[in-house]
């Protein structure tokens, strides 16, 4: 446990360095310093650094992939994204971002000078050369990613000997509970669930609003013509990418913002669990964009000393307060803040009431939790992704079994579809155990038994 904790701390510190380097490549040293500060104060970065989740390491590999892409290294970006995938499968969701970065990346100055000499010698047109360069980058990116992907699957094949043991991908899918598209009628509820998590990106509401406003300020400036921005000095930086025609600063900002919005939209319309760690990967991207906005705002207030320092105090206080809340575990992100309180009571009930030989516990959202808490049984645990899958299992042996379903409190709204499906088969849900939180009495878990009739 200590080794995993220290590994995450190391990954978190390396992520700070990588983000600073990436920001320097894209926006220049001033923005890089602010990006470093903002990410260091990020409540999500602070809250997850001392945990055993693999997400901090995932973020480190993703930042390395973006940094390699910014240098035009498709191979480095592919290898780093492959390592992110080996760390956690949802790294695949960041593949479009890395791909876009590969296409926007610019080779180092020494490489550009050498290439210009080659082009001049062979009279190669820059216009015809650029598409070929992009295709080459994408090919080596795919090769780098595929190499790590192949090694992961090769390792999984060597690791698994019995045929009945699922692959790590299949086991992860089962434990997670599967994914499906969510109907438009459920989108408002999904948005509310994700807002409950996302509102803590700044540590508190004011801090989150400050981040969003700074991102908007930076984006507004990025839409201005690059040459005009340099002339006016808005957000200017003596060594920034804005002065380098090879770097399309506007395109980088658009890529980051469009990806963040698409990532959030995807998590609304697909049945991803509304877990805080899924937003950790957005924290460095927001820090990068907000840092850009902060430099733009500071330069835009040139000559207005009072407004400048007012902005600095407001932003500084809001972000420091949020960081302090995360460091003292006063916000519900990072480690367990009571979401699984009462699961031991549920496990005790199942071990006592579910028959060892002809008892079934249908699990969907808490697969790996039950692997831990029900290590000594009951062994009859069956995964179900939807009501149809559960009914298909019941039909294989409709009689002679005692069947139970456990609903976490945050998924009770999904009980109704299961009840309707069971009712069509002449079955129902009978409530057997309710576990409430000891502090605020909210429902944590409900255990139902599947019985004949309407469950009453």
C-alpha positions in Angstrom: 0.0 0.0 0.0 2.8 2.4 0.9 4.6 1.7 -2.4 1.4 2.5 -4.4 0.9 5.7 -2.5 4.5 6.8 -3.1 4.2 5.9 -6.7 1.2 8.1 -7.1 2.9 11.0 -5.4 5.9 10.6 -7.7 3.5 10.5 -10.8 1.8 13.6 -9.5 5.1 15.5 -9.2 6.2 14.4 -12.6 2.8 15.6 -14.0 3.6 19.1 -12.7 6.9 19.1 -14.6 5.3 17.7 -17.8 2.5 20.3 -17.7 5.0 23.1 -17.2 7.0 21.9 -20.2 3.9 21.4 -22.3 2.6 24.9 -21.5 6.0 26.4 -22.3 6.0 24.7 -25.7 2.5 25.9 -26.5 2.1 29.3 -24.8 5.6 30.3 -23.5 7.3 30.6 -20.1 4.9 33.0 -18.5 1.9 30.9 -19.1 3.9 27.8 -18.1 4.7 29.2 -14.7 1.0 30.0 -14.1 -0.1 26.6 -15.4 2.3 24.9 -12.9 0.9 27.0 -10.1 -2.7 26.3 -11.0 -2.3 22.6 -11.4 -0.3 22.4 -8.1 -3.3 24.1 -6.5 -5.9 22.0 -8.3 -8.2 20.3 -5.7 -8.4 17.2 -7.9 -4.6 16.9 -8.2 -4.2 17.4 -4.5 -7.0 15.0 -3.5 -5.9 12.1 -5.8 -2.1 12.4 -5.3 -2.1 10.4 -2.0 -4.6 7.7 -3.1 -4.1 4.3 -4.6 -6.1 5.0 -7.7 -4.2 4.6 -10.9 -5.6 7.8 -12.3 -2.6 10.0 -11.3 -0.3 7.7 -13.3 -2.7 7.8 -16.2 -2.5 11.6 -16.2 1.3 11.5 -16.1 1.4 9.3 -19.3 -1.2 11.4 -21.0 0.7 14.6 -20.4 3.9 12.9 -21.7 2.0 11.9 -24.8 0.8 15.5 -25.4 4.4 16.8 -24.8 5.8 14.3 -27.3 3.1 15.3 -29.8 3.9 19.0 -29.4 7.4 18.1 -30.6 6.0 16.4 -33.6 7.0 12.9 -32.3 4.2 10.6 -33.3 6.2 7.6 -32.1 6.7 9.1 -28.6 3.1 10.1 -28.4 1.9 6.6 -29.4 4.2 4.9 -26.9 3.1 7.2 -24.1 -0.6 6.8 -24.9 0.0 3.0 -25.0 1.4 3.2 -21.5 -1.6 5.2 -20.4 -3.8 2.5 -21.8 -1.8 -0.2 -20.0 -2.4 1.9 -16.8 -6.1 2.3 -17.3 -8.3 1.4 -20.2 -10.2 4.7 -20.3 -7.0 6.3 -21.7 -8.6 5.4 -25.0 -11.0 8.3 -24.5 -8.0 10.7 -24.7 -6.8 9.3 -28.0 -8.6 12.0 -30.1 -6.8 14.7 -28.1 -3.4 13.1 -28.6 -4.1 12.6 -32.3 -5.0 16.2 -32.7 -1.9 17.2 -30.8 0.3 15.0 -33.1 -1.1 16.9 -36.1 -0.5 20.3 -34.5 3.0 19.5 -33.2 6.1 21.2 -34.5 9.5 19.8 -34.7 12.3 21.3 -32.6 14.2 24.3 -34.2 17.3 22.3 -35.0 15.2 19.7 -36.8 13.4 22.4 -38.8 16.7 23.9 -39.9 18.0 20.5 -41.1 14.7 19.8 -42.9 14.8 23.2 -44.7 18.3 22.4 -45.9 17.1 19.0 -47.2 14.1 20.6 -48.9 16.2 23.3 -50.5 18.7 20.8 -51.8 16.0 18.6 -53.3 13.7 21.4 -54.2 10.8 19.9 -52.2 7.7 22.1 -51.9 6.7 22.9 -48.4 3.1 22.6 -49.4 3.4 19.0 -50.7 5.7 18.0 -47.9 3.4 18.9 -45.0 0.6 16.3 -45.8 3.3 13.6 -46.1 4.7 14.6 -42.7 1.3 14.4 -41.1 0.6 11.0 -42.6 4.0 9.8 -41.4 3.4 11.1 -37.9 0.0 9.3 -37.7 1.6 6.0 -39.0 4.4 6.0 -36.4 1.9 7.1 -33.7 -0.3 4.1 -34.5 2.8 1.9 -34.5 3.9 3.1 -31.1 0.5 2.7 -29.6 0.0 -0.8 -31.2 3.4 -2.0 -29.8 2.3 -1.3 -26.2 -1.2 -2.5 -26.9 0.2 -5.8 -28.3 2.5 -6.2 -25.3 -0.4 -5.7 -22.9 -2.5 -8.4 -24.6 0.5 -10.7 -24.9 1.1 -10.3 -21.1 -2.6 -11.0 -20.5 -2.5 -14.1 -22.6 0.6 -15.4 -20.7 -0.9 -14.5 -17.4 -4.2 -16.3 -17.8 -4.0 -20.1 -17.9 -7.5 -21.4 -17.1 -9.9 -20.8 -20.0 -12.7 -19.8 -17.7 -10.7 -16.8 -16.3 -11.7 -13.7 -18.3 -9.1 -11.3 -19.8 -8.3 -8.1 -17.9 -10.4 -6.1 -20.4 -13.5 -8.4 -20.0 -13.0 -8.6 -16.2 -12.8 -4.8 -16.1 -16.0 -4.5 -18.2 -17.9 -6.9 -15.9 -16.7 -5.2 -12.7 -17.5 -1.8 -14.1 -21.1 -2.7 -15.0 -21.0 -2.2 -18.8 -21.8 0.9 -20.9 -24.8 1.9 -22.9 -26.2 5.0 -24.5 -28.5 7.1 -22.3 -31.8 8.4 -23.6 -32.4 12.1 -23.9 -35.0 12.0 -21.1 -32.2 11.0 -18.7 -29.7 13.7 -19.8 -30.9 16.4 -17.3 -30.4 13.9 -14.4 -27.0 12.8 -15.8 -25.9 16.5 -16.1 -26.9 17.0 -12.5 -24.9 14.0 -11.4 -21.8 15.2 -13.2 -22.2 18.7 -11.9 -22.2 17.3 -8.3 -18.7 16.0 -9.1 -17.5 18.8 -11.5 -18.4 21.6 -9.2 -15.3 20.7 -7.1 -12.8 21.3 -9.9 -12.0 24.6 -8.3 -12.5 23.4 -4.8 -15.7 25.3 -4.3 -18.2 27.1 -6.5 -16.3 30.4 -6.7 -13.0 28.6 -7.6 -14.7 26.6 -10.3 -16.4 29.7 -11.8 -13.0 31.5 -11.7 -11.4 28.6 -13.7 -14.2 28.7 -16.3 -14.0 32.5 -16.7 -10.2 32.4 -17.1 -10.6 29.7 -19.8 -13.2 31.8 -21.6 -10.9 34.9 -21.4 -8.0 32.9 -22.9 -10.3 31.5 -25.7 -11.6 34.9 -26.6 -8.0 36.1 -27.1 -7.1 33.0 -29.0 -9.8 33.9 -31.6 -8.0 37.1 -32.4 -5.6 37.1 -35.3 -2.2 35.8 -34.0 -0.3 38.6 -35.7 -2.6 41.3 -34.2 -2.3 39.7 -30.8 1.5 39.9 -31.0 1.3 43.5 -32.1 -1.0 44.6 -29.3 0.9 42.5 -26.7 -2.2 40.9 -25.3 -1.0 37.8 -23.7 2.3 38.4 -25.3 5.3 36.5 -24.2 8.9 37.1 -25.3 9.4 33.4 -26.0 5.8 32.3 -26.5 4.4 30.2 -29.3 2.4 33.2 -30.4 5.5 34.7 -31.9 6.4 31.4 -33.7 4.4 31.1 -36.9 5.1 27.3 -36.7 2.8 27.1 -33.7 -0.9 27.7 -34.2 -1.7 28.8 -30.7 -5.4 29.3 -31.6 -5.6 25.7 -32.9 -4.1 24.3 -29.7 -6.6 26.2 -27.5 -9.5 25.1 -29.7 -8.3 21.5 -29.6 -8.2 21.5 -25.8 -11.6 23.2 -25.3 -13.4 21.1 -27.9 -12.0 18.0 -26.4 -13.0 19.0 -22.9 -16.6 19.7 -24.0 -16.8 16.5 -26.1 -15.4 14.5 -23.1 -18.0 15.9 -20.8 -20.8 15.4 -23.3 -19.8 11.8 -23.9 -20.0 11.1 -20.1 -23.5 12.5 -20.2 -24.9 10.5 -23.1 -23.1 7.3 -22.2 -23.7 5.5 -18.9 -20.3 6.2 -17.4 -20.5 6.2 -13.6 -20.4 9.8 -12.2 -17.1 9.2 -10.4 -14.8 12.1 -9.6 -11.6 10.3 -10.8 -12.9 10.5 -14.4 -12.5 14.2 -14.3 -8.9 14.2 -13.1 -7.6 14.0 -16.6 -9.3 17.3 -17.3 -7.6 19.1 -14.4 -4.3 19.8 -16.1 -6.0 20.8 -19.3 -8.1 23.4 -17.4 -5.0 24.6 -15.6 -3.3 25.1 -18.9 -6.2 27.0 -20.5 -6.9 29.0 -17.3 -3.2 30.0 -17.1 -3.4 31.3 -20.6 -6.5 33.3 -19.7 -4.8 34.7 -16.6 -1.8 36.0 -18.6 -4.2 37.5 -21.2 -6.3 39.2 -18.5 -3.2 40.6 -16.7 -1.8 42.0 -19.9 -5.2 43.4 -20.9 -5.3 45.4 -17.7 -2.0 47.1 -18.4 -2.1 50.6 -16.8 -5.0 49.6 -14.5 -3.0 48.7 -11.4 -6.0 48.5 -9.0 -7.9 46.1 -11.3 -4.8 44.0 -11.9 -4.2 43.4 -8.2 -7.9 43.0 -7.6 -7.9 40.2 -10.2 -4.8 38.7 -8.6 -6.3 38.7 -5.1 -9.6 37.3 -6.2 -8.1 34.5 -8.3 -5.5 33.7 -5.7 -7.9 33.6 -2.8 -10.5 31.4 -4.6 -7.9 28.9 -5.8 -6.0 28.8 -2.5 -9.2 28.3 -0.6 -10.1 25.4 -2.9 -6.7 23.8 -2.5 -7.0 24.1 1.2 -10.4 22.4 1.2 -8.9 19.5 -0.8 -5.8 19.2 1.3 -7.9 18.9 4.5 -10.4 16.5 2.9 -13.3 18.9 3.3 -14.6 18.2 -0.2 -16.0 14.9 -1.5 -13.3 14.0 -4.0 -10.3 11.8 -4.0 -10.5 8.9 -1.5 -13.6 7.4 0.0 -15.7 10.1 1.7 -18.5 7.8 2.8 -20.0 6.6 -0.5 -19.5 3.0 0.6 -20.4 3.4 4.2 -22.5 0.4 5.2 -21.2 -2.0 2.6 -19.9 -4.3 5.4 -23.4 -4.6 6.8 -24.7 -5.6 3.3 -21.9 -8.2 2.9 -22.7 -9.7 6.4 -26.4 -9.9 5.4 -25.6 -11.6 2.1 -23.2 -14.1 3.7 -25.9 -15.0 6.2 -29.0 -15.2 4.0 -27.8 -16.2 0.6 -27.6 -20.0 0.3 -24.1 -21.3 -0.5 -25.2 -23.8 -3.1 -28.5 -22.4 -4.6 -28.2 -18.7 -4.0 -27.4 -15.9 -6.5 -26.3 -12.3 -6.0 -26.7 -10.2 -9.1 -24.0 -7.6 -9.3 -23.7 -4.7 -11.7 -22.0 -1.6 -10.1 -19.9 -3.1 -7.3 -18.1 -6.0 -8.9 -14.7 -5.7 -7.5 -16.1 -4.5 -4.2 -17.9 -7.8 -3.8 -14.8 -9.7 -4.8 -13.3 -8.2 -1.7 -16.1 -8.2 0.8 -17.6 -11.5 -0.3 -14.3 -13.3 -0.5 -15.6 -16.1 1.7 -18.9 -16.3 -0.2 -21.5 -16.6 -1.4 -19.9 -17.7 -4.6 -23.0 -17.4 -6.8 -22.4 -13.9 -8.1 -23.7 -13.1 -11.6 -23.1 -9.9 -13.6 -26.0 -8.2 -15.3 -25.6 -5.2 -17.7 -29.4 -4.7 -18.1 -32.7 -6.2 -17.1 -32.8 -8.4 -20.2 -29.5 -10.0 -19.2 -30.7 -10.7 -15.7 -33.9 -12.2 -17.0 -32.0 -14.4 -19.4 -30.1 -15.9 -16.4 -33.3 -16.5 -14.5 -34.8 -18.4 -17.4 -31.9 -20.9 -17.4 -33.1 -22.2 -14.0 -36.3 -20.4 -13.0 -37.0 -22.4 -9.8 -35.0 -23.6 -6.8 -32.8 -20.6 -6.4 -32.9 -17.6 -4.0 -31.9 -14.5 -6.0 -30.8 -11.1 -4.6 -30.0 -7.7 -6.1 -28.1 -4.9 -4.3 -28.8 -1.3 -5.4 -26.4 1.4 -4.2 -28.2 4.5 -3.1 -26.9 6.5 -6.1 -28.5 4.0 -8.5 -31.9 3.5 -6.9 -33.5 5.4 -9.8 -32.6 2.4 -12.0 -34.7 0.1 -10.0 -37.9 0.9 -11.9 -36.8 -0.6 -15.3 -35.8 -3.8 -13.6 -39.2 -4.0 -11.8 -41.1 -3.6 -15.1 -39.0 -6.3 -16.7 -39.5 -8.7 -13.8 -43.3 -7.9 -13.7 -43.6 -9.1 -17.3 -42.3 -12.5 -16.1 -44.5 -12.6 -13.0 -41.7 -11.7 -10.6 -41.1 -8.7 -8.3 -38.5 -7.2 -5.9 -39.0 -7.7 -2.2 -37.1 -5.3 0.0 -35.0 -7.2 2.5 -32.5 -4.7 3.9 -32.0 -0.9 3.9 -28.7 0.5 5.0 -28.6 4.2 5.8 -25.7 6.6 6.5 -25.2 7.1 10.2 -24.9 10.9 9.9 -27.6 12.2 7.5 -29.8 9.1 7.2 -29.5 9.0 3.4 -30.0 5.6 1.9 -26.6 3.9 1.1 -27.7 0.4 0.0 -30.9 -1.5 -0.5 -31.0 -5.3 -0.8 -33.9 -6.8 -2.7 -34.9 -10.5 -3.2 -36.4 -11.5 -6.5 -39.6 -13.3 -5.6 -42.7 -14.5 -7.4 -45.6 -12.0 -7.7 -45.3 -8.2 -7.3 -42.8 -8.4 -4.5 -45.2 -7.3 -1.8 
